[in-house]
Amino acid sequence: MRERALGALTGLALGDALGMPTQSMSPEQIRRHYGTITGLRDAVAEQPIAPSMPAGSVTDDTEQALILAGLLIDGGGHVDPHHLAEALLTWEDDMRARGSLDLLGPSTKHALEQVRAGADPRRTGREGTTNGAAMRVSPVGIAFSLNTADDALARAVHASCLVTHDTRQGFEAAGLIAAAVSAAIDGADAGSALEAALDFVVAHPQEGHWTEKASVTARTRLALEKTRGLQGDALADHVREYVGTSVESAESVPCALVIVREFARRPLAGLCFAAELGGDTDTIAAMAGAILGASAPRLLPAEQVRQVLERSGLELAPVCEALLAIRSEHAHLGRRS
């Protein structure tokens, strides 16, 4: 379980770093500047979000996941919406002070601008349908097991979405990632983890406010069905044309989960595939990497993982231990009750 939990955060960071140089670029731009992606790369000066960032650098996906992990640990498994809003605002202020262009995504920014103006953070996320909650939610999947009768995982997922993505799409997206990670930590392989995640979200139909956007769960099932048997360029073309690689949850989350299924035993190849797709490559690869790392941690490439951890100054083992302590304590309380 420790190895799988560490694999989740490590896989997230690795996917994030692999997608960093290509984020927000088109497939044609990626081919022109990088050729084929086979590992970690320095970002070119023309990179629109992270120009000239060195290979192995992580982005907001990893940094916000660690912010959420810290709040879970400090709160004994509870995420206070005021503390989350404050932490995200402080993070963006720090990024801006460092001259970074890697700032808050559209849904998160919209919600937190309302918080800055004095709005209640428990009510600011009711329009957020992008993938900001899903990209940071993996620590929730580490901290809570699917195998409890008290819906603790669902409550924690919703709490993590509340400030910025309190919509049906926000909950579906974050729930799919968190539940897949949680199932994998309990021993499920990638395919079983995906099925468990889909079942988990379907079992909680009332979470999040309604919006007119497509269902993330329905789009995921469709993407998994239509991509079965596709490989290489055929798979990439289908994902770009029919699934989508944008920041919208109903595109990027199904895309990430297709990659999890197709590259369950080849995580590095899958994350490089994600990096070449174009669009929100760092977040797609980060979400896929969390599940791939949790389900098959020993298949993560050791040298590239080492490079990411060193470049970005990450110490993930203590975070995982603290999150697993929450998981263990909650399971113990559940047995006592």
Backbone hydrogen bonds, N-H to C=O, Kabsch-Sander energy under -0.5 kcal/mol:
donor,donor_aa,acceptor,acceptor_aa,energy
5,A,1,M,-2.6
6,L,2,R,-2.6
7,G,3,E,-2.0
8,A,4,R,-1.8
9,L,5,A,-1.7
10,T,6,L,-2.6
11,G,7,G,-2.9
12,L,8,A,-2.0
13,A,9,L,-2.2
14,L,10,T,-2.7
15,G,11,G,-2.6
16,D,12,L,-2.5
17,A,13,A,-2.6
18,L,14,L,-2.4
19,G,15,G,-2.1
20,M,16,D,-1.2
22,T,19,G,-1.0
23,Q,19,G,-0.9
23,Q,20,M,-0.8
24,S,279,G,-3.3
25,M,22,T,-1.7
25,M,279,G,-0.5
30,I,26,S,-2.4
31,R,27,P,-2.5
32,R,28,E,-2.3
33,H,29,Q,-2.4
34,Y,30,I,-2.7
35,G,30,I,-0.8
35,G,31,R,-1.0
38,T,36,T,-0.7
43,A,53,M,-3.2
47,Q,44,V,-1.8
52,S,44,V,-1.5
53,M,50,A,-1.7
57,S,54,P,-1.6
63,E,59,T,-2.0
64,Q,60,D,-2.8
65,A,61,D,-1.6
66,L,62,T,-2.2
67,I,63,E,-1.7
68,L,64,Q,-2.5
69,A,65,A,-2.3
70,G,66,L,-2.4
71,L,67,I,-2.0
72,L,68,L,-2.5
73,I,69,A,-2.6
74,D,70,G,-2.8
75,G,71,L,-2.1
76,G,73,I,-1.3
77,G,72,L,-3.2
78,H,75,G,-0.9
80,D,78,H,-0.6
84,L,80,D,-2.4
85,A,81,P,-2.5
86,E,82,H,-2.4
87,A,83,H,-2.6
88,L,84,L,-2.4
89,L,85,A,-2.3
90,T,86,E,-2.4
91,W,87,A,-2.2
92,E,88,L,-2.4
93,D,89,L,-2.3
94,D,90,T,-2.2
95,M,91,W,-2.6
96,R,92,E,-2.9
97,A,93,D,-2.1
98,R,94,D,-1.5
99,G,96,R,-1.4
100,S,95,M,-2.5
101,L,49,I,-0.7
103,L,101,L,-1.8
109,K,105,G,-3.1
110,H,106,P,-2.2
111,A,107,S,-2.2
112,L,108,T,-2.7
113,E,109,K,-2.1
114,Q,110,H,-1.2
115,V,111,A,-1.6
116,R,112,L,-2.7
117,A,113,E,-1.3
118,G,115,V,-2.0
119,A,114,Q,-2.7
123,R,120,D,-2.4
125,G,162,L,-0.7
126,R,123,R,-0.5
128,G,125,G,-1.1
129,T,127,E,-0.6
131,N,247,V,-1.7
135,M,131,N,-2.4
136,R,132,G,-0.8
137,V,133,A,-0.6
137,V,134,A,-0.6
140,V,137,V,-1.9
141,G,137,V,-1.1
142,I,138,S,-1.4
143,A,139,P,-2.3
144,F,140,V,-1.5
148,T,146,L,-1.5
155,R,151,D,-2.3
156,A,152,A,-2.4
157,V,153,L,-2.6
158,H,154,A,-2.5
159,A,155,R,-2.3
160,S,156,A,-1.9
161,C,157,V,-1.2
162,L,158,H,-1.8
164,T,161,C,-0.8
165,H,161,C,-3.7
166,D,125,G,-1.1
167,T,165,H,-1.7
168,R,209,H,-2.8
171,F,167,T,-2.5
172,E,168,R,-2.7
173,A,169,Q,-2.6
174,A,170,G,-2.4
175,G,171,F,-3.3
176,L,172,E,-2.5
177,I,173,A,-1.7
178,A,174,A,-2.9
179,A,175,G,-2.6
180,A,176,L,-1.8
181,V,177,I,-2.4
182,S,178,A,-2.7
183,A,179,A,-2.7
184,A,180,A,-2.2
185,I,181,V,-2.3
186,D,182,S,-1.5
187,G,184,A,-1.7
188,A,183,A,-2.3
193,A,189,D,-2.6
194,L,190,A,-2.2
195,E,191,G,-1.9
196,A,192,S,-2.4
197,A,193,A,-2.2
198,L,194,L,-2.4
199,D,195,E,-2.3
200,F,196,A,-2.2
201,V,197,A,-2.2
202,V,198,L,-2.2
203,A,199,D,-1.6
204,H,201,V,-1.8
207,E,204,H,-1.1
209,H,166,D,-1.9
219,R,215,S,-2.2
220,T,216,V,-2.0
221,R,217,T,-2.5
222,L,218,A,-2.2
223,A,219,R,-2.4
224,L,220,T,-2.7
225,E,221,R,-2.1
226,K,222,L,-2.8
227,T,223,A,-1.6
228,R,225,E,-0.8
230,L,227,T,-2.3
234,A,231,Q,-1.1
235,L,231,Q,-1.1
236,A,232,G,-2.4
237,D,233,D,-3.1
238,H,234,A,-2.0
239,V,235,L,-2.6
240,R,236,A,-2.5
241,E,237,D,-2.4
242,Y,238,H,-3.1
243,V,238,H,-0.8
243,V,239,V,-1.2
244,G,239,V,-3.5
249,S,129,T,-1.9
251,E,248,E,-1.7
252,S,248,E,-2.6
253,V,249,S,-1.6
255,C,251,E,-2.0
256,A,252,S,-2.4
257,L,253,V,-2.3
258,V,254,P,-2.2
259,I,255,C,-1.9
260,V,256,A,-2.0
261,R,257,L,-2.0
262,E,258,V,-2.7
263,F,259,I,-2.2
264,A,261,R,-0.9
266,R,263,F,-1.3
270,G,266,R,-2.2
271,L,267,P,-2.5
272,C,268,L,-2.3
273,F,269,A,-2.1
274,A,270,G,-2.1
275,A,271,L,-1.8
276,E,272,C,-1.1
276,E,273,F,-0.6
277,L,273,F,-0.5
277,L,274,A,-1.2
279,G,25,M,-2.1
280,D,245,T,-3.2
281,T,279,G,-2.0
282,D,19,G,-0.5
284,I,280,D,-2.3
285,A,281,T,-2.5
286,A,282,D,-2.1
287,M,283,T,-2.6
288,A,284,I,-2.3
289,G,285,A,-2.8
290,A,286,A,-1.9
291,I,287,M,-1.3
292,L,288,A,-2.8
293,G,289,G,-2.8
294,A,290,A,-1.7
295,S,291,I,-2.3
296,A,292,L,-2.0
299,L,296,A,-1.9
300,L,297,P,-1.3
302,A,300,L,-0.6
305,V,301,P,-2.3
306,R,302,A,-2.5
307,Q,303,E,-2.0
308,V,304,Q,-2.1
309,L,305,V,-2.6
310,E,306,R,-2.4
311,R,307,Q,-2.7
312,S,308,V,-2.5
313,G,309,L,-0.6
313,G,310,E,-0.5
314,L,309,L,-2.0
320,C,316,L,-2.4
321,E,317,A,-2.5
322,A,318,P,-2.1
323,L,319,V,-2.3
324,L,320,C,-2.8
325,A,321,E,-1.7
326,I,322,A,-1.3
327,R,323,L,-1.9
328,S,324,L,-2.8
329,E,325,A,-2.7
330,H,326,I,-2.6
331,A,327,R,-2.1
332,H,328,S,-2.4
333,L,329,E,-2.5
334,G,330,H,-2.2
335,R,331,A,-1.9
336,R,332,H,-2.1
337,S,333,L,-2.1
